[in-house]
Amino acid sequence: MRTTLDLPDPVFRELKTRAARQGVKMKELVTTFIEDGLRGAKATRAKTPPARSPLPAARPATGVTIPALSNAQIAKILDAEDAHAGH
């Protein structure tokens, strides 16, 4: 059944944002909220967005330039670390 809802702008924006974050249509999210409300449910069945990984922390510049290494040089360093870790 089709109906019209008159929502305050902040509520509409929050609804639209949540639907986008959860990857569902607003219609599906509203239906879930209404069904849960009618059942007296405390939590919704809507998917929660995946946890974000933390942003990398910026470090102050040290003025030290790391020289470019070839793949062979990198492999040699890793092999030496592996050999050292085995002892």
ABEGO torsion letter per residue (X at the ends): XBBBBBBBAAAAAAAAAAAAAAGBBAAAAAAAAAAAAAAGBABBABBBBBBBBBBBBBBBBAGBBBBBBBAAAAAAAAAAAAAAAAX
